[in-house]
C-alpha cells in the first residue's frame, strides 16, 4: 500500500488474506563477533538503509542492541528486530507468516564497519555479496489461500487493476479464473492482474508463461530486487490504474516504478539477451537506470497459443484497448442509444422507409458505433478506421428480437524500436 500510494490520484482498496495457520514467519540472523572499534554498521532492508554508529567504548552487546533499536524505530519495515545477548545474534522476523516472506532480502554493507568486527548473515540463500534472502533454519513456511477472499470480491464491483501480493502457482491460477469469470458477458467486470517476481529468470518465466499465459495478467521480473514482489506489483498496478483511464494504448517503456528499489548490483540487471528472453516468454523485465527501477517494456503474460509463439495480445495496450472499447460501447448503449431508442426492429427492406423515431435497428446502431470508433481512431488507439474489413458487422436476431454486433479492433502498437545505420560515406543507391 505504501508503494501504491506514491502514485497521485489513486483510488485504492486493500484486501487482506488470512495467514496460513500452520505457517511460520521467515527470519534472518546476524552473528556478531570480533572486537569493536569506531565505525558504522550498515544494513539495507526493503531498499531502506539503516546505519548504526559504533564507538570503541561499546561492547558486542551494545552494538547488537543498537542495531535492534535502529530497526525497531523504522515501524514501516516488514520485519521486527531483536538481539540475544547470550548468543550475540541479531534476528529479524518478517511480520507475516508464509513462504512469501522469503522474498525479502537483507544486506550488510561493510564499507566503513569497524575493521575487526565480524557480522555473519544467515538466511535461506545468499544473494550477491553480503546479502541473504529471509528463511533461515527453514522458516518462512505455508502459503495463504485466496479462495475466501475471492468470494468476497466476486461481487458487482469492478476493481480495474489488481496488484496480487503473492506469486505462487496455486493462488495465481485462482486469480486467473476469478478475473475470467468476472469478465463474462453477463457481468463485464473487466479486471486485469499485476504480479511480480524477484527471483531467477526461469522461475519467473514459469509463473508467467506456464501457470498464467493470460491476457488479463502481467508479471514483472526484477531479479534480486530489494523491494518485495508485492511492492513491485502494487507500484505498477497503481500507475496503470490511473494512466489507463485516459490512455487506452499506454506507453510504459522506461517507466520509473515509484518507490521501488533499483538494483544494487550491476550483475542483477537483465542483460540484453535476458530482456529478449523475458519478453519472448511472457515477462515484463525491470532494469535500473540513474538509481531508479525502470520497466523495459510492459507486456501481458500471454505468449503461447498451444506451443506456438503468439504475439496478438503482447503489449499491455492489446489487452487494455478492447476492455476500454467494451466499456465505452456499453456506456454509449446505456446512456445514449437505448434512452433515445427504447424500441427495436430489424433493418428496413431495400426501398422501405426507416422505422420511426425511437425505434432502434441494426443500421442505426452501426452508425452510432462507427462514430464512436472514429473517436478512438482519432485518439490514436486504432490503426484502421472502421471501414471495410474493420467496420462493425451488425445484424438482427429475429427470434430474440435484439441487435447483435461484431466489432473488430485494429489496436495500435506502441513504438518500441527504430533501427538507424550511421555511415561515414554517402549512399550510392
Secondary structure, 3 states (H helix, E strand, C coil): CCCHHHCCCCCCCCCCCCCCCCCEEEEEEEEEEECCCCEEEEEEECCEEEEEEECCCCCHHHHHHHHHHHHHCCCCCCEEEEEECCCCEEEEEEEEECHHHHHCEEEEECCCCCCCEEEEEECCEEECCCEEECCHHHCCECCCCCHHHHHHHCCCCCCCEEECCCCCHHHHHHHHHHHHHHCCCCCCCCCEEEEEECCCHHHHHHHHHHHHCCCCEEEEECCCCCCCHHHHHHHHHHHHHHHCCCCCCCCCCCCECCCCCCCCCHHHCCCHHHHHHHHCCCEEEEEEECCEEEECCCECCCCEECCEECCCCCEHHHHHHHHHHHHHHHHHHHHHHHHHCCEECCCCCCCCCCCCCCEECHHHHHHHHHHHHHHHHHCCCECCCCCHHHCCEEEEECCCCEEEEECCCCECCCCCCCCCCCCCCCCCC
